[in-house]
Amino acid sequence: MPYKSLFISILFVFILQTMHSQPIREFRGLWVATVGNIDWPSQKGLDAQTQQREFLDIVAKAKKNNFNALIVQIRPAADAFYASPYENWSRYLSGKQGEAPSPYYDPLLFMIEACHKQAIEFHAWFNPYRALVDAKNNVHTSQHITYLHPEWFVNYGGKKYFNPGIPEVQQYFTKIVLDVVKRYDIDAVHFDDYFYPYRIAGSEFPDQKAFIKYGYNFISKDDWRRNNVNELIQTLSKQIKSEKSYVKFGISPFGVWRNSNKDPMGSATTAGQTNYDDLFADVLLWQKKGWIDYILPQLYWEQGHKAADYNTLLTWWSKHGYNKHVYIGHATYQLSNTAKKLCWRNNDEIKEQINLLRNEPNIHGSAYYNASSIMKNACNINECFQKEVYTHPALMPDMPWLQTKLPVPSVTLKPIIKSGSGNKLAWESTTKTNSYIVFAIYKHRKNESLDFNNPIQLIGITGENTFTDESAYQNGYTYCILSMDRLQRAGEKSNEESI
């Protein structure tokens, strides 16, 4: 065999092996931060069309990278990126708190529909307790909750926070979340690591009055604070599932639960602050009790980090999933080609982190902070995703404990049309539900059998009824469509069409 042909054959086998090592089901999320216009919109006061175009660009990049979830911050600071009956329009949209986008549109509705067309899940990200990023400057209108109930708030570290120890605060925030669950077709409710704020040296969070009034059953204020957060999580868990059983509830905590020097059950780390001791978030309890569907710890450190080694924490979290999903948060914001302090100069760290987590039995995927680093292609991270670690699409990991009776339509694949842009597929489906349907597109060689569990044969996932296969190898293939419900559980198989 000529050397060139031998090389091509070896390369082809290597590519197939690499693709096969990627799971067919894997969570691949991307955080889109709106507070301070970190990720989207790029600045305050943009017109509606520009805002929409920017978001569609994020969706397109996520799809090209074979991501399958966007985690979008829709309530950054007691405000709203949607038409809320309770809170002001966010100033990060129009530039002025309480002012709707112009021309008018509902950003949350627009974003959900844009994601679902691409079969990308929309996880609605709420910040529970932050009310003002600047306690001295209240930008809200006079009818906002910060004015109506000033007794619910405390100032700490220059910011204004809801006091988590006040029962009415818990009830108010529950109402905010349930309103979105009821009125919008979201796939998940998502919180990040901000519960009680990170401690400030020499400054105590000012909730002593609330502790005296409401914490009489607790000797320890720390235990009372943890119980306040526990009650909120438990209540939300029940009410979310009562309203829509298929809506997921996920939390992305700080990457360290407790250090082992505080608790033998903790990780072999020396983090300065932890979930349990400083943020009063007993995230393991929530997993054990089944109150949340996934936990997404922010492991924003590199391998070999002195205080919080990525490998140590990865293994620790893998052992503490308690039969719920564990995803890993990665710090793509640390990627930089410049001489910036504390950054990663190339994408090898991210690539190695992904490969390591795939060898952990109880880890089900990843998410990346933040969208800006992806849109700027820091350290060629998109090439890493597209050509190395996410070379093919992935379905969502199944959550068998979620209950849904959503019907899935039957599908009829039409004859394939060959064009200069690739093989064009179109299909008809019998609509049996108002819930959106996911279609998985499979392709196999004519001398192979169809295998829905083979990641190489899965070439696309969409929420629409058309798909173009732009592969360079267009002839000699057979196609099939698999319809799935919104949880991406298999439904009806179409007929097969060859070209």
NORJO-V42050 format. One line per field, one symbol per residue. ss: DSSP state (~ for helix, > for strand, _ for the rest). phi: phi as a letter, one per 20 degrees, with the letter a starting at -180 (. if undefined). burial: # if it has 16 or more other ideal C-beta (glycine too) atoms within 10 Angstrom, else .. Layout:
ss=???
phi=???
burial=???
This chain:
ss=__~~~~~~~~~~~~~~~~~~____>_>>>>>>__~~~__________~~~~~~~~~~~~~~~~~____>>>>>>>____>________>_~~~~____________~~~~~~~~~~~___>>>>>>___>>>____________~~~~_~~~>>>>__>>>>____~~~~~~~~~~~~~~~~~____>>>>________>__>____~~~~~~~______~~~~~~~~~~~~~~~~~~~~~~~____>>>>__>____>_______>_______~~~~~___~~~~~~~____>>>>>___________~~~~~~~~~______>>>>>>_~~~>________>___~~~~~~~~~~_______>>>>__~~~~~__~~~~~~~~~~~~_____>_______________>>>___>>>__>>>>>>>>________>>>>>>>>____________>>>>>___>>>>_______>>>>>>>>_____>>>>___>>_
phi=.ggffffffffffffffffffeffcafcdcfcedfmlfdbgfbfmffgffgffffffffffgffemfcbdddfdbfblcbebfefdcfgfffeeocgndfgcgfbegfffffffffgeldfddeeddfdfdbfcfeceefffefffefcffeccdbmnddcfefeegffffffgffffffgfecefebecddeedffgfdgmcegecffffffddfecfefffffffgfgffffffgffffffbfefecccdegfcfbfffdbgefefccffccgfeceldefffffffmfcebccfeeedefngfebfgfffgffffecelmdfcddedeffefbeeefflcdebefffgfffffffeefdddqbbcdbfffffelgllffffffdcecfcfcffffdfffdbdffdffcceegfdebfepeedbbdcefdbeffddddddbbffedefcfeefffedacbdddbadeeffeeemccdbddebffemefcdeefdcdb
burial=.....................#.############.#####...##.#..##.##..##.###.##################.#..########..##.##....###.###.###.###############..#..###...###.....###.#..########..##.###.######..##############.#.....#.#..##..##.....#..#######.##.###..##....##############......##.#.#..##############...############..#..###########.##..#############.......#..#.##..##.##..#..#############..##.##.##...#########.#......#.##.#.#..#......#.###.#.....##########.........##########...#.#.......#############.####..#.#
